[in-house]
Amino acid sequence: MKILCIIDSLGSGGAQRQIVNLACGLKAKKHEVEFFIYHSHLNFFRSVIDDAGIRVHEVNGISGFSFRVIRSLAKVLRETSFDAIISFLPSTNIYAVLGKLLSGTNCFLIVGERASKSLDSGFFYPFVQRSLYIFAKNVVANSYHQAEYLRKYFWIRNKISTIYNGYKIDKNSIVHEPTFNNSCKFLVVGRIDSGKNGIRLVKALEFFHRRNGYLPQIHWAGRQEQDQKSIVIRDEMDHLITTNSALDAAWCWLGEHPDIPTLLFSYDALIHISLHEGLPNVVCEAFIAGRPVIASAVCDHPLLIEEEVRGLLCDPFSSESICKALERFYLLSLEGRQKMGRNARRFAEDRLTIERMVDQYEALIT
């Protein structure tokens, strides 16, 4: 089959990573795959696409909604006979639908939703977006939570599927299990913004210190968002950290890190207490690394984690609940931590491979 993958850019985001994984997986199964992007200055994954020999159609210098993107996409679709289009992200899905309609082609269109209903802003834009999905053959969510939410739009109810993210996993690779010590090192991965819940985590650590007289090591890897709200959040976190000497000694900002999968091996567990999620890449990466996850009990997290099977759950709106989850992890034996890690790795090998993801998309198209 000849397949066109559409995304805003080849930047470092989770959706971009997943559509690149999918494209490379389809290419490996001898499909002809091409890309269409409209923010070519973001090129974190460009070398991966180039190494796979995948052609990229680009539109440059786009700001805001652009009819030039629709016209350019329609031109590509008219000039090349594609069997299927796969699109990720809300604005890209709109471009995909309108470009397909303008081109007059009848190829199979799959639109993908990668986030949580919590990110819907207002009523009008999400309604228009999902109304356009009537022209798609399938609507794919990467979480059961989001798929269930989308079913409220009755006109697409029968088109909705759930396909989890896919990763390259070497089932013969050695997973380095953590060794027991009297302290813990936790890793947080994510951009610094309101959704990642950093202020409540810092307050949970203050609570932990008052109750126990010591603190785990907490390292945060991720970029600082530059919008005003995110900057204010970082400033408040820094103020809470630096005014508590014990917390200041336990906390470390790592900045954006190029190799999260390898970084995870240096930690006992991942902390991921975000307020909303689709299917978070970092939780999947922690599973692949054989690491338990302390996660917020939101969206698909309860299905992913299963309390005390692959990690622990907490209420992300309660600093006390976050604190208690950290304390419960401390009380686990070495065998208990390692068992959670092995359960996580098995889940990844069963449910989170590129091969499984590609097979499921192929099944939709064929």
Helices and strands as residue ranges (DSSP letters): E 2-6, H 14-28, E 32-37, H 46-51, E 55-58, H 67-79, E 84-88, H 90-103, E 108-113, G 117-119, H 124-132, G 133-135, E 138-141, H 144-150, G 154-159, E 160-162, E 185-189, G 194-196, H 198-212, E 217-221, H 228-242, H 245-250, E 251-255, H 260-263, G 264-266, E 269-272, H 281-288, E 293-296, H 301-305, E 311-314, H 319-331, H 334-351, H 354-365
